[in-house]
Every structure is written in structure tokens, then in C-alpha cells.
């Protein structure tokens, strides 16, 4: 049996010895396990070696492979003879260790026969570089049920910024991990006095599931609460949340289009006055067809004309757009009115040139108008001039610590518009403030839809700006997508922290996941909900973590004690109506 060596008080039980039948290097080595001892993937182990002139050198690493075999068997069929006791053989278990840290940095291999210990306490912190993280936030629990941390220096822009989260929709729990990460940042104490002013902006496309972050989760049990305690976090919902939702289609009063939540919800929309003054027409043309079209210059020209020629008309955000000859046009109170006026001007031979700024083929004009008319229905609820004033309906992050922008009731084209205009406004606000503090965390799902690898669009330009300059301005992107291979490379490359949940087998082979070792890639294809693989610049191997069940409601049913519905539940009384399917997270 292995005796505990001098200097290993910070480590746990001995698990085996460094193998002599496999070559050991300063980067990896194999261990033979003691009979009755078990190690799993992701276990942290340490060994030591006395080096002349340098003294004792610690070699720490993470188990990356575990194998078991019959030693002495020559044929596959020997397993039956061995099991029957006819053929003598020994069961041998070995494990590969990928070195994470050598302390001091004397890069020598561990010697065969050296005892290997399960890392505990200080050795574990040294192996995973937690001891050098001056500001660290918990991101979940490791295989040993001990906290795992991410260095906040690589999140707040000090040494890096941004997070990329990938995984299969509905299984990888990307949004759940993103919200947990934000919760951990706000509640770990790492922000200090800045916590009250630090903000998060979350775009929600998953029904009304994210609209109850400030409600306690009725399904949180004692075991889940204990996991929060181990992480040093309170098992409680978010403390300050405000929800922004689009108005109901056809509602003349602009009532927010949400069913289950009635408090802390504001309707958002843009008046025609702001639409023209801020040249928001550019964000009407942001899908894949628009990116490849030839009318992009025409969009800019028309937007500039609207900015110059549109004048306020009344108190409701309506506009009157002057014609090129200076005469007043009709008052536009709806987005359809504005689209019709622009169409009349562009189809008129006498006014077309003034709007386009240069000779433009009629086919290009007609393509532009087809796209503009097709945008009338999806954008009419959120671009209008028939509701009061220019204030009180903007999406703003100043009123609460967490601002949630609900998109799920909007068509995809309207979702793009909302995301693009909101991000532009918040980025411009941070630029004008002249300081990176307080921080703004932006959580955006379906990043591949807004910043695809191919083509260009106004939204993609903003997201690239956030990825490349947001670090210096205090705008931190937490982006989630099913396939990182379909996201603009420059955005993914600027993410200091990368996360993968359950991956599609084909997607896992893409070069964008080169940070995952081969074993981890295979494991990611069978990962359970709540298990994430996280890489950060300081640690040379990705860490497998599990994060606790949300302490905040992730769907209306989990907050049913505090949620008031408008009117009776249409599904009440049906079999199983009281039993919602428990989500994976």
C-alpha cells in the first residue's frame, strides 16, 4: 500500500502510482490504480518529485481517460475462461492524466512508481489555478462536489471578456447556465460596491419562461439549496427585475402582450418620429435575403431622406414627411401609412430620383418595396404613431438590475429589429458615458441568427463592435447558440470563456470546438442537462461542471403562488393540467 509522502497534507487519499509501462511526460502521464481505488474522468490528482537544485516539484492534472483490462489475456474469448477461474489473469485499471500545473515551473516528468494522490484543499486550488484568481465567481460544482470557479478578470474586461455557450436546443440548458452565471456574478460578492449599479439585459425567446426570474422556484428542494450553500451563493431569486414586452397586436392602448405576469411589465415600441429621426429603417432589412440583396444602398438613401424630411405631427409620435418639392405629405400614424407613402414616392417617376439619390433600376426599387411591405405586419405593433408621447415606452436598463426583453410573441423579422435597435442604443449609451463602469451584461440566445458566419447586416456589425470594443466600454456579451460553427468567427474568437453543453455529434467535430480534447468531445454528445464543459485562458484543460437547479422560477407554473392570470385558465380541469412537465432546467 502507498504511504502518504511528506508534503502531501493538502491532498487526499492515494489512488495509485505513475506507470512505468507508459511514457510519462511533463504534459501527461498514466497511473495504475490501487486495488479497490477508483478515479473518474475530471478527477484532480497530484504527484510530486524531488528534483536536484529545485527541491520538491508538484505535478498536478485532471484525469482525461480511464481504462480497465485483463492483464494476461491474449484473446477476446479469454474473458470467459478468466471469469470461470480457468485462466489466471488480473484486472488492471489505469488512468491518463493531463497535466494542468507544474509548481515550481520545472518541466520534468513524474517518475514511474511515484505515488499519486487525489487533490484536496490547497493542492486542488493550485492544480486548477484557483489560488491565483484574486476575483473568482462560482460556476458550478466539480466531479468531487467542490466548487469550480471562473476568473472574473476574463469576464469584466480586465484581461478578457465575453462568453460563448453552445449546445443542442432544449437539452444543453444554455439559457439556464447563462442566467446562473449572471446570478453568480451579482451575488458572489466579486462586484463589491459596483453590484447595485451593474446591469444585465436578457433577450427572451423561450415563451414566458424567463419572465419570472424574481420569483422563488417552488420546485427548489433541500438538496438543491445545499448546492447553493456549497457554492457560497444564496438560494434565492433575482432581486431586481423589470420585464419589457411588445404591445398586443391591434390593441389601441399598447397593453403588454404577456399572459401570466401582470406586475413589473412595460410595453415597448418605437414611435414613427424616432423611427425616422434615428434612421431605424436599416434594422427592417436584416435577414439573410436582405444581406445578399442589391438594395442595401437604397435602404440607406431612403433612411436618410426620412430623417431629413419627416416632421412631428401631433403628440402621438406620428410624422408628416415632406415631398421632394417641399410640400407636406399626409400624416402617418401607422407603419403601414409610412410604407405606403414611401412606396408612392418611389414608384412615381417624378420623385423617385430625389429619394434614391442616383439612377436606380426599377427592379431594385421593386425588390426594396416588396421587402418593406412584407415588414408591415410584423413591425406594426412595435413601430407606430398612434400611442402617446416619445417617453415611457423605451427599453431601458436603468430601472432594474435585470431587464428582460420578451421577444417570443414577435415574428422573427420583428425580433431582429428589436435586438438590433436595442443593442445599438445601449452600446451608444455606454460610449457616451466615457467609462466602462458600471458593467452591462447582454445575454443573447440564437446568436447564429443575429451574427451568422456569412453575410453582413446592421445587427452583425453591432455585435462585432461589442465583441471587439465592448471590453473597453464595459459591455459584456454572453451569447448562446446551437452551433458555434455558424457564428461569425471574430465574435467567437473574442470570447475569453467558452462553454459547451450537450453537442450534436456532427457539430462536435467542427474546428470551433478544438478547445475540447477528443474525450471531452465524445462526452459532450451524451452530457446530461446541467453539465457544462468550460474553458478559460488560465486553465489548460476544460473543466466539467454541474450547476444547481435554478432558485428562480423558469416557467409560470413554478411561480404559481405569486403569479396572477388575466381571467380563468382555459386548461383548468383537464387531466394532468396541474402537473406541468418538469423541465430539465
CORFENPE-V813247 format. One line per field, one symbol per residue. ss: DSSP state (~ for helix, > for strand, _ for the rest). psi: psi as a letter, one per 20 degrees, with the letter a starting at -180 (. if undefined). burial: + if it has 9 or more other C-alpha atoms within 8 Angstrom, else -. Layout:
BEGIN
ss = ???
psi = ???
burial = ???
END
This chain:
BEGIN
ss = __________>>>>>>>>_________>>>>>>__________>>>>>>>>___>>>>>>>>>>>>>>>>>______~~~~~~______>>>>>>>>>>>>>>___________>>>>>_~~~~~~~__~~~___>>>>>>_____>>>>>~~~_>____>_>>>>_______~~~~~~~~~~~~~~____~~~____>>>>>>___________>_____~~~~~~~~~__________>>>>>>>________>________>>>>_>>~~~~~~__~~~~~___~~~~~___~~~~~~~~~~~~~~>>>______>>>>_____>>>>>_>~~~~~~~~~~~~~____~~~~~_____~~~~~~~~~~~~~~~~~~___>>_________________>>>>>_____~~~~~~~~~~~~~~~~~~~~~~______>>>>>__~~~~_>_____~~~~~~~~~~~~~~~~_>>>>>>>__~~~>_~~~~~___>>>>____~~~~__~~~____~~~~~~~______>>>>>_______>>>>_____>___~~~~__________________________
psi = qpqpqpjkhirbqpiaqpqiippqrihqrqqpqqpiqpqrpiqpqqrqppppiibpppoqrppiqpqqrpoiphqhihhhhghijgppqqpppqqpppphppormonqqqqpipqpqppqchhggghjjhijohoqppjaqahjkqqqqqohhjhjigirrqpppqrppihilghghghgggghghiiihiciihhipqpopppjmbkhjjkhjpqoijpahghhhhhghikqqmrrqhoppppqqqppioiikppmqgipiqkpqqqrpqhghgghjlihhjhnjahhhhirjjhhhghghghghhhipqqnajjjrqppqrhjiqpaqpoirhhggggghgghhiphhighhhhiqppqhhgghgghghghiigghihhiorkjqprjqjjqpqjhirhpppopihjqrhghggggggggggghghghghhjqiqqqopooorlhhhhmqhqrqrhghgghhgghhihgiikoppnqqqhohijqpghghhjohppqpbpqphghhiqiikhiprgghgghhijqqpipqppqqhhpiqqppqpqrppiqpjqhhikhhjppqorqoijpiqpjhinqppqh.
burial = ---------+++-++++++----+++-+++++++----+-+++++++++-------++++++++++---+--+----++-++------+--+++++++++++------++-+-+++++++-++++++++++----++++++++--+++++++++++++-+++++++++--++++-+++-+++++++++-++---+--+++++++---++++++++++--+---++-+++++-+---++--++++++++-----+-++--+++--+++++++++++++-+++++++++--++---++-++++++++++-+++++--++++++++-------+++++++++-+-+-++----+++-++-------++-+++-+++-++-++++++++++--+--+---+--+++++++++-+--+++++-++++++--+--++---++-+++++++++++-++++---++++++++++++-++-+++++++++++++-++--++-+++++++++++--++-+--+--+--+-++-++-+-++++++++--+-++++++++-+++++++-++---+-+-----------+-------+
END
